[in-house]
Amino acid sequence: MNETARRPQPATLSRFRIRGELPVPTLINGLTLTAVPLLLFFALRAARAGADPITAPLLLAFAVVLALNSLVYLLLGYPTLHRRTFITLITGLFVYLAVQAVEDGSAIIWLFAYPPVIFYISEARTGITACAGGLAGLILLFSPVGDLLFQPPHSASFRLSMVLALAFEMATCYVLDQSRRRSKLSLLRLAADLDHAAKHDSLTQLANRREALAQLDGEYQRFLRNRRPFSVLLIDIDLFKAINDRYGHHAGDQVIRQVARTLQQACRKVDTPARWGGEEYLVLLPETNAGEAWQTGNRVRAAIEAATVEEGGQVLRVTVSIGVATLLEGESVDRLLQRADEALYLAKHAGRNQVHESTPVANDVTSRSGTGD
Ligand SMILES: Nc1nc2c(ncn2[C@@H]2O[C@H](COP(=O)(O)OP(=O)(O)OP(=O)(O)O)[C@@H](O)[C@H]2O)c(=O)[nH]1
């Protein structure tokens, strides 16, 4: 996987949650729980005042739909619907409170609750658009056009303070939200980097031994469920010490990298090539029987034999010996690895640059071997 695909990007930030972060549905449900009694309270007051026939039923309707929105989410899920409905409802509610001058115009102060909530529960772009639109709407409401249409009861000094204070709050919320998003992104990237480092070998970027064992265990659990066999290749570079001694450790490292690259190219996407240690590699071949594993082993051996490494003006070639083993009914992963190791040992002792397959017969290990040529 490439770096960009592995590390979280700003556009996908809301898909990730870090520990301790308040989940958006929880915030929405908490706000709904607070807003519903408040709306009922103000609906009752509006009904008692009796002057305006729309406000009381409308506030009641907002309370009912808000509560239903949370109920639907709790029963059925659908977090996007939950969030979008909530944003639509609170936007509608705040517009109504402003233009209808509810509570003698004092309800307009509730607009200050809008920016922090909208920035937290939506993407940054939605927050900016909603706040800029809201502020433009407020300026329009306090302009001569708004006076003509809605006759807001606010004094000139209140209007000025309201617009400036709301603009200040929106800008502050934007800056704090950006800072929160940046911290979240860097935390997620750090976690992704640490996770990658814990599972991969730094020289080759292949899975490391720990990750290979974890994948082996996963494959073993799958085998217990579906009985589809899997195989392993244990690969060791031949006479590698001589390369280090003759060309130096840097050349040795280049060879280890080149073998890793060849392994990745020669294997299927579902296979896991791993650095098992030093100049040894393990390839996990999921859902692969003995015959297929044998063929893969030979293909890998030939590919590595054909590959070259240029180092200090020299062209280096290496060969590998490979032990192949396929999991048998009733066998453990440890025993499978032991058989692959025994087959590798036989390949080395038969002259290197060859593949040996472990076939247990009567609790013993026999093998077929060859170069596949
Ligand atoms: N450059 C380099 N060398 C390493 C690394 N890890 C292990 N080695 C060297 O790999 C060599 C392994 O040598 P041996 O185990 O004796 O085996 P060999 O020379 O490959 O011989 P056979 O396995 O019998 O074919 C040792 O000299 C280690 O120092 C590494 O990360 N980089």
The ligand as an SDF file (V2000), in Angstrom:
LIG
                    3D

 32 34  0  0  0  0  0  0  0  0999 V2000
   23.8800   -6.8660    5.0920 N   0  0  0  0  0  0  0  0  0  0  0  0
   23.1140   -7.5520    5.9500 C   0  0  0  0  0  0  0  0  0  0  0  0
   23.5080   -8.7570    6.3540 N   0  0  0  0  0  0  0  0  0  0  0  0
   22.7330   -9.4580    7.2000 C   0  0  0  0  0  0  0  0  0  0  0  0
   21.5040   -8.9320    7.6470 C   0  0  0  0  0  0  0  0  0  0  0  0
   20.9240   -9.8520    8.4650 N   0  0  0  0  0  0  0  0  0  0  0  0
   21.7670  -10.9190    8.5220 C   0  0  0  0  0  0  0  0  0  0  0  0
   22.8680  -10.6860    7.7530 N   0  0  0  0  0  0  0  0  0  0  0  0
   24.0010  -11.5490    7.5180 C   0  0  0  0  0  0  0  0  0  0  0  0
   23.5970  -12.6950    6.8020 O   0  0  0  0  0  0  0  0  0  0  0  0
   24.5900  -13.6970    6.9820 C   0  0  0  0  0  0  0  0  0  0  0  0
   23.9330  -15.0370    7.0510 C   0  0  0  0  0  0  0  0  0  0  0  0
   24.9330  -15.9970    6.8710 O   0  0  0  0  0  0  0  0  0  0  0  0
   24.7540  -17.5150    7.2070 P   0  0  0  0  0  0  0  0  0  0  0  0
   23.5890  -17.7160    8.1020 O   0  0  0  0  0  0  0  0  0  0  0  0
   26.0850  -18.0300    7.6890 O   0  0  0  0  0  0  0  0  0  0  0  0
   24.3940  -18.2050    5.8760 O   0  0  0  0  0  0  0  0  0  0  0  0
   24.7930  -17.9880    4.3750 P   0  0  0  0  0  0  0  0  0  0  0  0
   26.1290  -17.3400    4.1900 O   0  0  0  0  0  0  0  0  0  0  0  0
   23.6620  -17.2950    3.7130 O   0  0  0  0  0  0  0  0  0  0  0  0
   24.9030  -19.4580    3.8730 O   0  0  0  0  0  0  0  0  0  0  0  0
   23.7590  -20.5070    3.6170 P   0  0  0  0  0  0  0  0  0  0  0  0
   22.5170  -20.0200    4.3030 O   0  0  0  0  0  0  0  0  0  0  0  0
   24.2260  -21.7900    4.1880 O   0  0  0  0  0  0  0  0  0  0  0  0
   23.5620  -20.5590    2.1390 O   0  0  0  0  0  0  0  0  0  0  0  0
   25.3620  -13.3150    8.2360 C   0  0  0  0  0  0  0  0  0  0  0  0
   26.6680  -12.9540    7.8820 O   0  0  0  0  0  0  0  0  0  0  0  0
   24.6140  -12.1090    8.7890 C   0  0  0  0  0  0  0  0  0  0  0  0
   25.4750  -11.1540    9.3610 O   0  0  0  0  0  0  0  0  0  0  0  0
   21.1220   -7.6330    7.2130 C   0  0  0  0  0  0  0  0  0  0  0  0
   20.0670   -7.0980    7.5570 O   0  0  0  0  0  0  0  0  0  0  0  0
   21.9470   -6.9860    6.3590 N   0  0  0  0  0  0  0  0  0  0  0  0
  1  2  1  0
  2  3  2  0
  2 32  1  0
  3  4  1  0
  4  5  2  0
  4  8  1  0
  5  6  1  0
  5 30  1  0
  6  7  2  0
  7  8  1  0
  8  9  1  0
  9 10  1  0
  9 28  1  0
 10 11  1  0
 11 12  1  0
 11 26  1  0
 12 13  1  0
 13 14  1  0
 14 15  2  0
 14 16  1  0
 14 17  1  0
 17 18  1  0
 18 19  2  0
 18 20  1  0
 18 21  1  0
 21 22  1  0
 22 23  2  0
 22 24  1  0
 22 25  1  0
 26 27  1  0
 26 28  1  0
 28 29  1  0
 30 31  2  0
 30 32  1  0
M  END
$$$$
